[in-house]
Amino acid sequence: MLLALLAIVTGLVILVWSADKFVIGAAATARHFGMSPLLVGMTIVAMGTSAPEMFVSTMAAIDGAGNLAIGNAIGSNIVNIGLVLGFTAMLAPLPIQGKMLRKEIPILLLVTVIAGLVIQDLILSFWDAIIMFSCMVVTLYWLFREEAEAGIEVMDAEEAEEIEHTSGKMAALWLIAGLALLMLSSKMLVWGAVEVATFFGVNELIIGLTIVAVGTSLPEFAATLASARKGHHDIAIGNVVGSNIFNLLAVMPIPGLFGNLAIQPAALYRDYSMMLAITLVLVVFIYAFRQSGKVGRGAGFALFGGYLAYTAYLISQAQV
């Protein structure tokens, strides 16, 4: 049991660190091969914060813990809105970007609905996964065209500078080492989570929704808090919305690639419903406060309180 807990903690630490290095290595390598900064930002960097979820879900699917992977994807979206945005908004009001109302928010709502339709039969199949990945390709292509025509920068200056100044050898090193450590740490985390679930008689879905979801959302949490401290919290909502879109389109479908997954009913009726509800609440707050241009502390308390209530309910229902 102690070894399993150690594996979870160590796995999470290495996972978060290696994800950052992997993204820098992949982005710098792509730049050295001539990929434009815009395309690098729209693909590699944009999906970077979802890298922990993707690798954990892959390892969980390989190890036969598909519902942990589903819980990871859905739970991460709930954590991103309730914990990350809610907690950050309690510290300082979050500015609302006008372009987000026209693009990212409608996409998030559409993707959330599509995800619900895909799992409504409680089966995640190979073709369900293909549908979700196809939606991701279409979304990336549409956003890329929009950003390219508008000439908008998609990376902050510090991130762009680090990528541009990473040599070819260092880029290759971080790419290979980051990938290897992501795979190793994901394996450690999944093994530890399954062992803890077995020891306490807790459903693996709930472990995915709580411990794993919070752990894999640490990059978003750290990035959002760091941005807020630097006075750059205007991108906080956009970062979370983008991450949630990728979680549904690129993380949740992964178990379907390894065979049909029977989804636990609670994942749809309890957890997907919670994700849909807290997403709708965020959207209502964004549109309600668009005139003032900020999501304030009251909204932050509501989101954070909803997350705590949901987590408390999960704990009360933790036994299989």
C-alpha positions in Angstrom: 0.0 0.0 0.0 2.8 2.4 0.9 4.6 1.5 -2.3 1.4 2.3 -4.3 1.0 5.7 -2.6 4.7 6.5 -3.3 4.2 5.5 -7.0 1.2 7.9 -7.3 3.1 10.8 -5.8 6.4 10.1 -7.7 4.5 9.4 -10.9 2.6 12.7 -10.6 5.7 14.8 -10.0 7.7 13.2 -12.9 4.6 13.3 -15.1 4.1 17.1 -14.7 7.8 17.8 -15.1 8.4 15.5 -18.1 5.2 16.8 -19.9 6.7 20.3 -19.9 10.1 19.1 -21.2 8.4 16.9 -23.8 6.4 19.8 -25.2 9.5 22.1 -25.3 11.4 19.3 -27.1 8.7 18.5 -29.5 7.9 22.2 -30.3 11.6 23.1 -30.8 12.2 20.0 -33.0 9.2 21.0 -35.1 10.6 24.5 -35.5 14.0 23.1 -36.5 12.2 21.2 -39.3 10.6 24.3 -40.5 7.1 24.3 -38.9 5.7 27.8 -38.4 5.4 29.2 -34.9 1.7 29.5 -35.4 1.2 25.9 -36.3 3.5 24.8 -33.4 1.5 26.9 -31.0 -1.9 25.6 -32.3 -0.9 22.0 -32.2 2.1 20.9 -30.0 1.9 23.7 -27.4 -1.9 23.9 -27.3 -2.1 20.2 -26.6 0.8 20.2 -24.2 -1.2 20.7 -21.1 -3.3 17.7 -22.0 -0.2 15.5 -22.5 -0.4 14.0 -18.9 -4.1 13.1 -19.4 -3.3 11.5 -22.8 -0.4 9.3 -21.5 -2.2 8.3 -18.4 -5.3 7.3 -20.4 -3.2 5.4 -22.8 -1.5 3.4 -20.0 -4.8 2.9 -18.2 -6.3 1.5 -21.4 -3.4 -0.8 -22.0 -3.6 -2.1 -18.5 -7.3 -2.8 -18.8 -8.4 0.1 -16.6 -10.4 1.9 -19.3 -12.9 3.4 -16.9 -10.0 5.1 -15.0 -9.2 6.7 -18.3 -12.7 7.9 -18.8 -12.8 9.3 -15.3 -9.5 11.0 -16.0 -10.8 12.8 -19.0 -14.2 13.8 -17.5 -12.7 14.5 -14.1 -10.0 16.7 -15.5 -12.6 19.0 -17.2 -14.5 19.3 -14.0 -11.3 20.1 -12.1 -10.2 22.6 -14.7 -13.5 24.6 -14.3 -14.3 24.0 -10.7 -10.9 24.0 -9.0 -8.6 25.8 -11.4 -10.9 28.6 -12.7 -13.0 28.7 -9.5 -10.0 29.0 -7.2 -8.2 31.5 -9.4 -11.3 33.7 -9.8 -11.6 33.8 -6.0 -8.1 35.3 -5.9 -8.7 37.8 -8.7 -11.5 38.4 -11.3 -10.8 36.7 -14.6 -11.0 38.9 -17.8 -13.2 37.7 -20.6 -11.6 37.7 -24.1 -14.1 38.8 -26.8 -12.9 36.4 -29.4 -13.5 33.5 -27.0 -17.2 34.2 -27.1 -17.2 33.8 -30.8 -15.0 30.7 -31.2 -13.8 28.6 -28.2 -17.0 28.7 -26.1 -19.3 27.5 -29.0 -16.7 24.8 -29.8 -16.5 23.7 -26.2 -20.3 23.4 -26.0 -20.5 21.5 -29.3 -17.7 19.1 -28.3 -19.3 18.5 -24.9 -22.6 17.5 -26.5 -20.8 15.3 -29.1 -19.0 13.5 -26.3 -22.3 12.8 -24.5 -23.8 11.4 -27.7 -20.8 9.2 -28.2 -21.0 7.6 -24.8 -24.8 7.6 -24.3 -24.9 3.9 -25.3 -22.4 3.2 -22.5 -19.9 1.7 -25.1 -16.8 3.4 -26.3 -15.9 1.7 -29.6 -13.1 2.1 -32.1 -15.4 4.1 -34.4 -16.4 6.3 -31.5 -12.8 7.1 -31.0 -12.3 7.8 -34.8 -15.3 10.2 -34.7 -13.8 12.1 -31.7 -10.3 12.3 -33.2 -11.8 13.4 -36.6 -13.6 16.2 -34.7 -10.2 17.2 -33.2 -8.6 17.4 -36.6 -11.4 19.6 -38.0 -11.3 21.8 -34.9 -7.6 22.3 -35.1 -7.8 23.1 -38.9 -10.6 25.6 -38.4 -8.9 27.3 -35.5 -5.6 27.4 -37.4 -7.2 29.1 -40.3 -8.9 31.7 -38.1 -5.7 32.5 -36.2 -3.6 32.6 -39.3 -6.0 35.1 -41.0 -6.2 37.2 -37.9 -2.4 37.1 -37.4 -2.8 36.3 -33.7 0.1 35.1 -31.5 -0.8 31.8 -29.9 2.2 31.5 -27.6 3.3 33.9 -24.9 6.7 35.6 -25.4 8.6 33.6 -22.8 7.4 30.3 -24.2 8.2 31.3 -27.8 11.6 32.5 -26.8 12.5 29.3 -25.0 11.4 27.2 -28.0 13.3 29.3 -30.5 16.5 29.2 -28.4 16.5 25.5 -27.8 19.2 23.9 -29.9 18.6 20.9 -32.2 20.5 18.5 -29.9 18.7 19.8 -26.7 15.4 19.6 -28.5 16.0 16.0 -29.5 17.2 15.2 -25.9 14.1 16.7 -24.3 11.8 15.1 -26.8 13.2 11.5 -26.2 13.7 11.9 -22.5 10.4 13.6 -22.0 8.6 10.9 -23.9 10.3 8.1 -22.0 9.6 9.7 -18.6 6.0 10.4 -19.6 5.5 6.8 -20.4 7.2 5.6 -17.2 5.5 8.1 -14.9 2.1 7.3 -16.4 2.6 3.6 -15.8 3.6 4.3 -12.2 0.6 6.5 -11.6 -1.9 4.1 -13.1 -0.4 1.1 -11.3 -0.5 3.0 -8.0 -4.0 4.3 -8.6 -5.3 0.8 -9.4 -3.6 -0.7 -6.3 -5.1 2.0 -4.0 -8.5 1.4 -5.5 -8.2 -2.3 -5.0 -6.9 -1.9 -1.4 -9.7 0.4 -0.3 -12.4 -1.3 -2.4 -12.9 1.9 -4.3 -14.2 2.0 -7.9 -11.4 2.8 -10.3 -13.7 5.3 -12.0 -13.7 7.4 -8.9 -10.0 7.2 -8.5 -9.7 8.5 -12.1 -12.2 11.3 -11.3 -10.4 12.4 -8.1 -6.7 11.6 -7.5 -5.7 11.1 -11.2 -7.8 14.0 -12.5 -6.4 16.5 -10.0 -2.9 15.2 -10.6 -3.0 15.4 -14.4 -4.6 18.9 -14.2 -1.7 20.3 -12.2 -0.1 21.8 -15.3 -3.2 23.9 -16.0 -3.5 24.8 -12.3 0.2 25.9 -12.1 0.1 27.8 -15.4 -3.1 29.6 -14.4 -1.8 30.6 -11.0 1.5 31.7 -12.4 -0.2 33.8 -15.0 -2.4 35.4 -12.4 0.6 36.2 -10.2 2.3 37.9 -13.2 -0.8 39.8 -14.0 -1.4 37.8 -17.2 -4.6 36.0 -15.9 -6.5 37.3 -19.0 -5.6 34.1 -20.7 -6.8 31.8 -17.8 -10.3 31.1 -19.1 -9.0 30.5 -22.7 -6.4 28.1 -21.5 -8.9 26.0 -19.6 -11.5 26.1 -22.4 -8.8 24.9 -24.9 -7.6 22.2 -22.5 -11.1 20.9 -22.0 -11.8 20.7 -25.7 -8.6 18.6 -26.1 -9.5 16.4 -23.2 -12.8 15.4 -24.8 -11.5 15.0 -28.3 -8.0 13.6 -27.7 -8.0 12.0 -24.2 -11.5 10.5 -23.7 -11.4 8.5 -27.0 -8.1 6.7 -26.3 -9.5 3.6 -24.6 -11.7 3.0 -27.7 -8.6 2.4 -29.8 -7.8 -0.7 -27.8 -11.2 -2.3 -28.1 -14.8 -1.8 -27.1 -15.0 -0.3 -23.5 -18.1 -0.9 -21.4 -18.5 2.4 -19.6 -19.9 2.4 -16.1 -23.4 4.0 -16.0 -22.3 6.4 -13.3 -19.7 7.9 -15.7 -22.6 9.1 -17.9 -25.4 9.8 -15.5 -23.4 11.3 -12.7 -20.0 12.4 -14.0 -20.7 13.5 -17.6 -23.9 15.2 -16.2 -21.7 17.1 -13.7 -19.2 18.1 -16.4 -22.0 19.3 -18.7 -23.6 21.2 -15.8 -20.4 23.0 -14.6 -19.5 23.8 -18.2 -22.9 25.4 -18.8 -22.6 27.3 -15.5 -19.2 28.7 -16.7 -20.7 29.7 -20.0 -23.6 31.4 -18.3 -21.2 33.4 -16.1 -19.1 34.4 -19.1 -22.1 35.7 -21.1 -23.7 37.2 -18.1 -20.6 39.2 -17.2 -19.4 40.0 -20.8 -20.4 43.6 -20.4 -18.2 44.1 -17.3 -15.6 42.0 -19.0 -14.7 39.8 -16.0 -15.8 36.7 -14.2 -15.7 37.8 -10.6 -15.1 36.4 -7.2 -18.7 35.5 -6.6 -18.7 33.3 -9.7 -15.4 31.8 -8.5 -16.9 30.8 -5.2 -19.9 29.2 -7.0 -17.7 27.2 -9.3 -15.3 26.1 -6.5 -18.2 25.3 -4.2 -19.8 23.2 -6.8 -16.5 21.3 -7.3 -16.2 20.7 -3.5 -19.8 19.5 -3.3 -19.3 17.1 -6.2 -16.0 15.7 -4.7 -17.7 15.2 -1.3 -20.5 13.3 -3.0 -17.9 11.1 -4.8 -16.2 10.3 -1.6 -19.5 9.3 0.0 -20.1 7.0 -2.9 -16.6 5.7 -3.1 -17.3 2.0 -2.2 -17.8 -0.3 -5.1 
